[in-house]
Amino acid sequence: MEADSKIKVYLDTSVISYLDQKDAPAEMDQTHQVWEKIKSGKYDVYISDVVLRELNDCNEEKKNKLLKYLKEIQFQTVEITDKTMKLAEKFIDFGVLKKKSFDDCQHIAAAIVSDCDIIVSWNFKHIVNVKTIRGVKVITTMEGFKDLLIYQPTALLEEE
């Protein structure tokens, strides 16, 4: 990778949400450490309009807190397009995820379509797990997209 090219990181909603996740203090602390790296401009950060919708669905107090955090960083918003929706639907069609997890499919598809290098998430049930990672690899290969790395946010702490 060229010295001046930054890693393109997609943040799903869980990463932002865990900045205020008092029932998971260890993960909340780790997320704040990651947030400091993000604030420093070390990464090119992407979120999608799905993230913004999910944040706006939070109760008023949490929503305001999380949107305030979001204002601390530079990011690009990825719009969910027909191309993104078709790719997200492939994750359902191939049994990678179920229809009820369609927002998660959209997060993954948005990261892929926007050419991100990595998606970070605290969502181990639907995103950061072997079944999803393997399924995403198969579909990105079949569809001609570059590989997408899928990790929990702490992976960014070890990257130097």
Secondary structure as UniProt FT lines:
FT   TURN            3..4
FT   STRAND          8..11
FT   HELIX           13..17
FT   HELIX           18..20
FT   TURN            22..23
FT   HELIX           25..39
FT   TURN            40..41
FT   STRAND          44..48
FT   HELIX           49..56
FT   HELIX           60..70
FT   TURN            71..72
FT   STRAND          76..78
FT   HELIX           82..93
FT   TURN            94..95
FT   HELIX           99..101
FT   HELIX           102..113
FT   TURN            114..115
FT   STRAND          118..120
FT   TURN            124..127
FT   HELIX           130..143
FT   STRAND          149..151
FT   HELIX           153..156
//
